[in-house]
């Protein structure tokens, strides 16, 4: 999953050509619900989930969640698939609420998409960044749209989420004249 900004400027949702893409990237509501409207029923595959020290987390997640190097957080990497087995999105989640008695079981559940689990909890979303990156499922694809946001419990950020969307479903095309003006997100080395 992409987590290091390659340039100072990033494409904002308004520069994308397709209204569905702009809506998905600008929305502060459940991305899972919006993806289901495009792709139909979806399921999650959790590729890895583990606790780690704050020092081992992406710097943007550390900053957004106010994580110290010795804090413990949950790293979760997953993908959402439609009923035909097509990957809809690839996601990287950093959580500092994984030990909370209410939020913890919802965040660590590997059987349902995170968005479905959290839809009724009352967390607020704040979009931090949108733009273009490499589609991790096919690095030969020209580009994919991504969205980075945090979920807040009151004023406390508890989840940092990067989502990269399948370019066949969420069209990454830009409006004319915006292609050279903005930056992109590059994947971290594996």
C-alpha positions as CSV (number, residue, x, y, z in Angstrom):
1,X,0.0,0.0,0.0
2,X,1.2,3.5,-0.8
3,X,2.3,5.5,2.2
4,X,5.1,7.9,1.2
5,X,4.3,11.1,-0.6
6,X,6.5,11.5,-3.7
7,X,5.7,15.2,-4.3
8,X,4.6,18.1,-2.2
9,X,1.4,18.7,-4.2
10,X,-1.3,16.0,-4.5
11,X,-4.3,15.7,-6.8
12,X,-7.5,16.7,-5.0
13,X,-10.7,14.9,-5.6
14,X,-12.0,17.9,-7.7
15,X,-9.3,17.3,-10.4
16,X,-10.6,13.8,-11.3
17,X,-12.7,13.6,-14.5
18,X,-15.3,11.1,-13.4
19,X,-18.0,12.2,-11.0
20,X,-18.1,8.8,-9.2
21,X,-14.4,9.1,-8.5
22,X,-14.7,12.6,-7.2
23,X,-17.6,11.6,-5.0
24,X,-15.7,8.6,-3.5
25,X,-12.6,10.6,-2.9
26,X,-14.3,13.6,-1.4
27,X,-16.8,11.7,0.8
28,X,-16.4,11.7,4.5
29,X,-18.8,8.8,4.8
30,X,-18.2,5.0,4.6
31,X,-16.1,4.1,1.6
32,X,-17.3,0.5,1.9
33,X,-20.9,1.6,1.3
34,X,-19.9,3.7,-1.7
35,X,-17.8,0.8,-3.1
36,X,-20.7,-1.6,-2.8
37,X,-22.8,0.8,-4.8
38,X,-20.3,0.5,-7.6
39,X,-19.2,-3.1,-7.3
40,X,-22.0,-4.9,-5.6
41,X,-21.5,-7.1,-2.6
42,X,-17.9,-7.1,-1.3
43,X,-15.9,-9.3,1.1
44,X,-12.6,-8.7,2.9
45,X,-9.4,-10.6,2.8
46,X,-7.1,-9.6,5.6
47,X,-3.6,-10.2,4.2
48,X,-1.8,-9.4,7.5
49,X,-2.7,-7.9,10.9
50,X,-0.3,-7.5,13.8
51,X,0.7,-5.2,16.6
52,X,3.8,-3.1,16.2
53,X,5.7,-0.3,17.8
54,X,5.0,3.2,16.6
55,X,8.6,3.5,15.2
56,X,7.8,0.9,12.6
57,X,4.7,2.7,11.2
58,X,4.5,4.9,8.2
59,X,5.4,8.5,9.2
60,X,2.1,10.0,7.9
61,X,0.1,7.6,10.1
62,X,2.3,8.3,13.1
63,X,1.8,12.0,12.7
64,X,-2.0,11.8,12.1
65,X,-2.6,9.5,15.0
66,X,-0.1,11.2,17.3
67,X,1.8,8.0,17.9
68,X,5.1,8.0,19.8
69,X,7.9,5.7,18.7
70,X,7.3,3.4,21.7
71,X,3.5,3.3,21.4
72,X,1.8,0.1,20.3
73,X,-0.6,0.2,17.3
74,X,-2.3,-2.3,15.1
75,X,-1.2,-2.6,11.4
76,X,-3.8,-4.2,9.1
77,X,-3.4,-4.7,5.4
78,X,-6.4,-6.0,3.5
79,X,-8.2,-6.1,0.2
80,X,-11.9,-5.9,-0.7
81,X,-13.2,-8.2,-3.4
82,X,-16.5,-8.3,-5.4
83,X,-18.6,-11.4,-5.8
84,X,-16.7,-12.2,-9.0
85,X,-13.3,-12.3,-7.2
86,X,-12.1,-9.0,-8.6
87,X,-10.0,-6.8,-6.2
88,X,-11.9,-3.6,-5.6
89,X,-9.5,-1.9,-3.2
90,X,-6.3,-2.5,-1.3
91,X,-6.2,-1.0,2.2
92,X,-3.7,-0.2,4.9
93,X,-5.1,0.6,8.3
94,X,-3.2,1.8,11.4
95,X,-5.3,1.6,14.6
96,X,-4.6,2.9,18.1
97,X,-8.1,1.7,19.3
98,X,-7.5,-2.0,18.8
99,X,-7.5,-2.6,22.6
100,X,-10.6,-0.6,23.3
101,X,-13.4,-2.8,24.6
102,X,-15.9,-1.4,22.0
103,X,-13.8,-0.5,19.0
104,X,-11.2,-3.3,19.3
105,X,-13.3,-6.2,18.3
106,X,-14.7,-4.3,15.3
107,X,-11.2,-3.3,14.1
108,X,-9.6,-6.7,14.6
109,X,-12.5,-8.7,13.0
110,X,-11.1,-10.4,9.9
111,X,-14.5,-11.7,8.6
112,X,-16.1,-8.4,7.6
113,X,-15.0,-5.2,5.9
114,X,-13.9,-2.6,8.4
115,X,-16.4,-0.1,7.0
116,X,-19.3,-2.4,7.7
117,X,-18.2,-2.9,11.2
118,X,-17.8,0.8,11.9
119,X,-20.8,2.2,10.0
120,X,-23.0,2.6,13.2
121,X,-20.3,3.4,15.7
122,X,-20.4,7.2,15.2
123,X,-16.8,7.9,14.3
124,X,-16.2,11.0,12.2
125,X,-14.0,10.8,9.1
126,X,-11.7,13.5,7.9
127,X,-10.1,13.1,4.5
128,X,-6.4,14.0,4.6
129,X,-5.2,13.3,1.0
130,X,-6.3,12.0,-2.4
131,X,-4.4,11.5,-5.6
132,X,-2.8,8.9,-7.9
133,X,-0.5,6.0,-7.1
134,X,0.5,2.6,-8.4
135,X,-2.3,0.0,-8.4
136,X,-0.5,-2.7,-6.2
137,X,-2.4,-5.6,-7.8
138,X,-1.0,-4.7,-11.2
139,X,2.0,-2.5,-11.2
140,X,1.8,-2.2,-15.0
141,X,-1.5,-0.3,-14.7
142,X,-1.1,3.3,-15.6
143,X,-2.4,4.7,-12.2
144,X,-5.0,4.2,-9.5
145,X,-6.9,6.7,-7.3
146,X,-6.2,6.6,-3.6
147,X,-7.7,8.2,-0.5
148,X,-6.1,8.7,2.9
149,X,-8.2,9.6,5.9
150,X,-8.5,9.4,9.6
151,X,-11.5,8.3,11.8
152,X,-12.0,10.3,15.0
153,X,-13.7,9.3,18.2
154,X,-14.7,12.7,19.4
155,X,-11.6,14.7,18.8
156,X,-9.2,11.8,19.2
157,X,-7.9,10.2,15.9
158,X,-8.1,6.4,16.3
159,X,-7.7,5.0,12.8
160,X,-5.5,6.1,9.8
161,X,-6.6,4.5,6.5
162,X,-5.0,4.4,3.1
163,X,-7.2,3.0,0.3
164,X,-6.1,2.4,-3.3
165,X,-9.0,1.7,-5.7
166,X,-9.0,-0.6,-8.7
167,X,-8.7,1.7,-11.8
168,X,-11.1,-0.5,-13.7
169,X,-13.9,0.4,-11.3
170,X,-12.8,3.8,-9.9
171,X,-11.5,5.7,-13.0
172,X,-8.3,7.6,-12.2
173,X,-8.5,9.9,-15.3
174,X,-7.9,13.5,-14.6
175,X,-9.7,16.5,-16.0
176,X,-7.9,18.1,-18.9
177,X,-5.1,20.5,-17.9
178,X,-4.5,18.9,-14.4
179,X,-2.1,16.1,-15.3
180,X,1.2,18.0,-14.8
181,X,0.1,20.3,-12.0
182,X,-0.1,17.8,-9.1
183,X,2.0,15.2,-7.4
184,X,1.4,11.5,-6.6
185,X,2.0,9.0,-4.0
186,X,4.7,6.4,-4.5
187,X,4.7,3.0,-2.7
188,X,7.2,2.4,0.0
189,X,9.9,-0.1,-0.8
190,X,8.9,-3.7,0.3
